[in-house]
């Protein structure tokens, strides 16, 4: 890393030195530290103007990174506060067009993403910000591709891994999988942007599952081939002579990979496929399968801040609330972008209201993306997904399988399919979990079934249960009704209940009962025989 630090004083005429001009024109990154008196210096303003005009004109890869040190970024963008006073002092003494250039550069850089160091008691030490700046600059310099995707925080490590796989000669088909909104498409685009120039044929097909098979768009000798049949001898011969890179985004059927004719592409060709599930990719015969990881906490905060504040760190007064939104997003770039964009320019009171809404209401834009994954499931998978979202999130896998097996056939396979499709995760200790936003999406599906809570297929909220039963208790009776159909009973959990007897001995058809929890039911006078189902677990005080 070659650093140019200008310690020479500029001449009285505010003429940049030759060495400084060359350094600005040649550099990749300029770090500009704004302080309250920055605009009072004519030499600083001259440098700033040259950075914005020449630095970007000579090198399209030039990046300016502002640090707002104990100043309000809005004052920089709007020429307010002490900056307004400084420019008013310059105007009578400098040429008008020169001052205009200074102002324009001032405003332009004020709009860029950077760091806001407030300096208040609740702010971080300067040393921590310095580490952030250094790390960010290193990542910028290591990233050779200055594409539009460079702003996606946390993508570099995964991109390097994919590029390493591509460079291995024996890896022809590389597949990326992960839950909706995790960044599969963006990662594939970043990789494609960086290496596509190395191939004769280049094609990026988005939303493969939505494409009509009749389009017939394929590679030709330059960029694509328009052919009615990928299987024709002529087409195969032409493809065999082309070293190509293809990205098939959002595949949901291994047949779609075959249909694209990937086996006919020339030596050295690379195919990148993205999908939300893992099983289809296994069937597609991938040489490498890579799970796209969610962002860590630090990267999540940076990405969120870049949309919520147009900064790379949260404003001091919003740090506590920012962490709550980051925690809610759980590393999903999609959620971080949507939430950040929504909060931009909102006051703290509005932020607090939005935090409260997270607990009760789902985010429509996020749900719309995630719901497409749900809609692609079969009926069994949908039912299992909804049951887990409403009742069994974070339950042990064995327990869930035992309970649901009394109602559905093929539960084990269904759960495994949901795991492969990134809609469920099985932890180290065997607990089943799903992303909070997926849980919200599942519950939203139930809410959409009917405005009448009692007509919905699943009820989990105690308030809704009270509304349906029209009592302010769960169950006010001394025993279950004689007409209660025990055949449909899978789980009976009535801890701290007041019933004296569960049911009459003559009404004991417990073929599907799997789990019973009657802990601290102190008024129980008579306990029926619960030993028949082999998997039954009964707990009593």
Secondary structure, DSSP 4 states (H G I P E B T S, - for coil): -------SPPPTT-PPPHHHHHHHHH-SEEEEEE-TTGGG-HHHHHHHHHIIIIIHHH-TT-EEEEEEESS-HHHHHHT-THHHHHHHHHHTTS-HHHHHHHHHHHHHHHTS--EEE--STTSPPHHHHHHHHHHHHHHHHH-----TTTTSTT-HHHHHHHHHHHHSTT--EEEEE-STTSSHHHHHHHHHHHHGGGSSEEEEE--GGGS-GGG-EE--SSS-EE-S-TTSHHHHHHHHT--EEEEE-S---HHHHHHTTGGGSPTT-EEEEEES-SHHHHHTT-SEEEEPPPP-HHHHHHHHHHHHTSSSS--GGGHHHHHHHHHHHTT-HHHHHHHHHHHTT--HHHHHHHHHHHHHS--HHHHHHHHHHHHTS-HHHHHHHHHIIIIITT-BHHHHHHHHHTT-SSHHHHHHHHHHTTS-EE-TTSBEE--HHHHHHHHHHHHTT-SSGGGSS----HHHHHHHHTSSSS--SSS--TT--GGG--EEE-TT---SBSS-TT----SS--EEEETT-TT--B-----SSTT--EEE-
